[in-house]
Amino acid sequence: MRNDAYKILTGFLVGALGGIVAGLLIAPEKGSDTRKKITDTANKIKHELEDFAEETLEHTKKTISQTVDDLLKVVKEEEKNKKEVKA
């Protein structure tokens, strides 16, 4: 399911970027203005992707931490049950 979200996001970003670049290249402006717009747009997308990557990394860290905590609880519970069975 998480993989599907990445595919959708990637498709959206590629489509948006392609549309923006095509629109800028077709627009009747000076080359220097068009290049500046492309640079500004690329920088904006770069920052958005960095923010998304940071948020994803934080979420992943929290998920891993919670999973490890849950596994440790299960292991401790199993050790406790094993001791009770032996007694």
Secondary structure, DSSP 8 states (H G I E B T S, - for coil): -HHHHHHHHHHHHHHHHHHHHHHHHHS---HHHHHHHHHHHHHHHHHHHHHHHHHHHHHHHHHHHHHHHHHHHHHHHHHHHHHHHH-
